[in-house]
Every structure is written in structure tokens, then in C-alpha cells.
Amino acid sequence: MKQGPIKKTIKILLIVLVLRPLVWLLLGVNRFSHLKVPLEGPMIIAPNHNSHLDTLLFYAILPLKVAVRTRVIAAGDYFGNIPIVSWFLFSFCGMVPVYRPQAPKVEEGKKIKTSKSPLESMGEALSEGDVLLLYPEGTRGKPQERSALRKGIVYLACSFPEVPIYPVFVKGLGKALPRDSFILIPLIPVIEIQDPIFAKDKTQRMVLEELENAYSGMERKVAPQDRREK
């Protein structure tokens, strides 16, 4: 996504002066919690998804140079119904809208027709060198439960086999602000990140299995000791 100097400066200020202090205050995450990812080039950050706090968390823990060019994949029909919210998220913040089947396509508060598929929109972002924050489960799951992976991330990975995918597992935010809840419970999340996965020379099934193994391994790693011994 091409960003002018003014928009980029405003985004940096929002991240540094608003999002990061807010996440530190509410979740106990600080500047020492940064994820170790490359500072240059396109990549896909692929965490599990249990809370709206997930997105705020990643803007706080990604290196600033990465966070400022990170684009979140979001449901266009969910976030696009309020004009000012739609403009801020999609036009200013650069979220990539994905429209679910048979859902009204809304952008900046107006119903629109779109000829682009979700994969085309995401592919354009990667081609421009952006970072995608993509939740491979597709939607927020039940608190502290991992949902099945959707095939979208596999299709995207195989379309861009040279682009690294970083599986990330976050535990705790499902209790801090679970789905359909508006009551925030301050909890310090546990964050695990795996080595990057590349789809080069791999079938879709191989990529899916590698992702599943990555998430299963991280989930076991952050599980309580009594569950690990079973």
C-alpha cells in the first residue's frame, strides 16, 4: 500500500503514542515483547484468533517498521457498515476487506460491486511489499479454543511460494475479551512464534499439514503443565 509521508507519520504516531501504551497498560505487553521478523519484504503473519484484542496486540509487538506497513485482513461486511469506521479502517489504516458469500459488499458505508476476489486483493498487497495480518481460522473462535484452519491461507501461500508465513499462537486474549463480550479482563497473553513456512516446491496438502503441525506444537508448548503430561 502506497503511503504518503503525512499518512505514514500519523500511523506511526498512533502506533507509538496510542496503541502501544494502551496494550502495555491493559495486557502488560511492552517493547521487549517484539516478534522477531524481517524488517523488509512481504510476509504473512498468521495468528490464531480469539479476540478483537488480537489485532491491537500485533500492532504493538511487531517492529515499528513492520507494523506501519501491516494490513489486516478483515470482514468487509462486518466492519464496513458505519461510514466513518469503514473509511478509517479500509482507506486510512489499509485493512484489506474480505466479503463473505452472500453478504452485502460495503465500503465506506456504501454498497458496492467488487470484481476482485479476496485472494486477488491479498495478492496485490503482497506484490506491493506489504505485510498481511491474516487469521487462518477465518473468524474469532471460542475462548481458548483453536478452530480449524481455512484453506484461504494455503491458496495464498501457494500463489506466493517465496513469501514467508509466520505462524503465531496467542493464549490468554480469549479470556481477556472473548467473542460477544464487552467486558475487558486485563490478562498478560502468552505469545509463541514459529520459524517461517514457505510453500515453494510443496503441495497444498503439505502446506496445510505443516501449518497444522506448527499450531499444534505451539499450543502444546503454552499449555499448562498438567495438560502437557496427559
C-alpha positions, -999 to 999 in steps of 0.1 A, spaced: 0 0 0 15 33 -10 16 57 19 23 94 17 46 109 43 17 125 62 -4 93 64 27 73 74 37 98 101 1 98 115 1 59 116 35 59 134 22 84 160 -10 63 165 10 31 170 37 47 193 16 71 213 -18 53 214 -18 16 206 14 5 223 8 24 256 -28 11 256 -17 -25 250 11 -22 276 -14 -8 301 -42 -34 295 -22 -65 287 13 -60 302 30 -62 268 59 -39 263 86 -30 239 106 -61 249 79 -83 236 86 -77 199 82 -105 175 114 -113 156 105 -110 119 124 -95 90 122 -57 87 119 -57 49 99 -75 23 64 -90 22 53 -116 47 22 -132 62 17 -131 100 -8 -158 107 -20 -160 144 -49 -178 159 -79 -156 166 -99 -155 198 -105 -118 205 -107 -83 189 -76 -75 210 -55 -98 187 -51 -70 161 -42 -44 187 -17 -68 201 2 -73 169 4 -36 161 21 -33 195 46 -62 193 56 -61 156 87 -40 150 76 -4 141 90 -6 106 68 -37 101 38 -26 119 34 6 99 30 -14 67 9 -42 81 -25 -47 66 -51 -66 84 -75 -90 65 -109 -81 78 -146 -90 70 -158 -61 48 -194 -68 56 -187 -67 93 -166 -36 96 -179 -17 66 -214 -8 78 -205 25 95 -191 51 70 -166 68 93 -154 35 107 -152 20 72 -131 49 59 -107 48 88 -101 11 87 -100 5 49 -89 38 34 -66 51 62 -54 20 80 -52 0 48 -72 -31 60 -80 -55 32 -117 -62 31 -129 -97 25 -165 -103 17 -182 -135 28 -205 -153 4 -239 -137 0 -230 -108 23 -236 -72 12 -204 -57 -1 -199 -24 18 -171 1 15 -171 34 32 -207 29 42 -220 23 6 -229 -9 -11 -206 -16 -39 -199 -42 -65 -165 -57 -65 -148 -78 -92 -118 -87 -71 -117 -120 -52 -102 -119 -16 -71 -137 -30 -66 -110 -56 -67 -82 -30 -43 -100 -7 -20 -109 -36 -19 -72 -47 -8 -62 -11 20 -88 -11 31 -77 -45 35 -42 -32 57 -55 -4 31 -52 24 28 -73 55 -5 -92 59 -20 -100 92 -42 -129 83 -62 -150 107 -61 -185 91 -91 -197 111 -112 -171 93 -131 -158 124 -128 -155 161 -132 -188 178 -144 -198 213 -123 -186 242 -90 -205 245 -100 -230 217 -83 -233 183 -106 -235 153 -99 -255 121 -77 -237 95 -95 -224 64 -79 -232 30 -75 -195 21 -41 -192 36 -30 -223 18 -42 -209 -16 -24 -176 -9 8 -193 2 9 -215 -29 3 -184 -51 32 -167 -34 56 -196 -26 86 -173 -19 67 -152 8 73 -164 43 43 -173 66 49 -168 103 25 -190 124 18 -173 158 -1 -187 187 -16 -163 213 -30 -177 246 -50 -156 270 -68 -129 249 -97 -153 245 -103 -147 283 -94 -110 283 -120 -100 257 -138 -131 243 -162 -131 214 -195 -113 220 -182 -98 252 -176 -61 260 -161 -66 295 -123 -64 294 -103 -85 319 -66 -75 320 -45 -106 314 -10 -110 302 -10 -131 270 15 -158 261 29 -155 226 47 -181 206 60 -177 170 73 -204 147 100 -204 121 87 -192 87 69 -216 64 74 -214 27 52 -231 1 79 -234 -25 80 -269 -40 52 -280 -18 16 -292 -25 -14 -275 -8 -18 -305 14 19 -303 26 15 -266 34 -17 -273 53 -1 -301 73 29 -280 81 7 -252 94 -14 -276 114 17 -291 130 31 -256 138 -1 -246 156 -4 -279 174 32 -276 186 28 -241 199 -5 -249 216 12 -278 235 41 -255 244 19 -229 261 -5 -255 277 -5 -258 315 19 -285 328 -9 -309 338 -23 -309 302 12 -315 287 17 -346 309 -15 -362 296 
